[in-house]
């Protein structure tokens, strides 16, 4: 197991900021982030100051020194480490996928769409209602979040989840009070569910970011 494998992603992000690696995205997977850090440290040529500036890197340089002085490692140990890295990498991929705000919002959208399809299946304007919902609840918030993006430079994210959720909530409220038949039908089908998901999405966004 490498030096950084036991670190939390938040600790890795702190180190990334400390090393001034501006091109590293917040959404980068943990194992990929570790590789970027290790590659950067290896390219530096000489060790950083571990006494004052980077005390957290003492163990990294200790492992590097130890590994460079013992070139005759057993093949079995290498194989075991490779297997362990594959397992950790796969586990990280699953964890990152299920723990991301984007995945959660995709699940929420899927549940809304499923409920809407179930509600308007027998409606002659069913397809039209689904299209209106898609434009109002998906296209408009996502497009707006691309341009109104408060975390673009800090976290290097293309779309701002806060903007998406706040707009979804406002659009749902507007549909509730609208006189248009399509809007009323959509709110009756998924309006309250959309409001709940928007609030949950906002809370998770505040918690994560």
WOPESUL-V755465 format. One record per backbone hydrogen bond with DSSP energy under -1.0 kcal/mol. NH is the residue of the N-H (numbers start at 1). CO is the residue of the C=O. If there is no record, write none. Layout:
nh: (NH:NH)
co: (CO:CO)
This chain:
nh: (7:12:13:14:15:16:17:18:19:21:22:24:26:28:33:34:35:36:37:38:39:40:41:42:43:46:54:57:58:61:62:63:64:65:66:67:68:69:73:78:79:80:81:82:83:84:85:86:87:88:89:90:91:92:93:94:95:96:97:98:99:104:105:106:107:108:109:110:111:112:113:114:115:116:117:118:119:120:123:126:129:130:131:132:133:134:135:136:137:138:139:140:142:143:144:145:147:148:149:155:164:165:166:167:168:169:170:171:172:173:174:175:176:177:184:185:186:187:188:189:190:191:194:195:196:197:198:199:200:201:202:203:204:205:206:207:208:209)
co: (4:8:9:10:11:12:13:14:15:16:20:21:155:25:29:30:31:32:33:34:35:36:37:38:39:44:49:54:55:57:58:59:60:61:62:63:64:65:71:74:75:76:77:78:79:80:81:82:83:84:85:86:87:88:89:90:91:92:93:94:95:100:101:102:103:104:105:106:107:108:109:110:111:112:113:114:115:116:120:123:125:126:127:128:129:130:131:132:133:134:134:135:138:139:140:141:143:144:147:151:160:161:162:163:164:165:166:167:168:169:170:171:172:173:180:181:182:183:184:185:186:187:190:191:192:193:194:195:196:197:198:199:200:201:202:203:204:205)
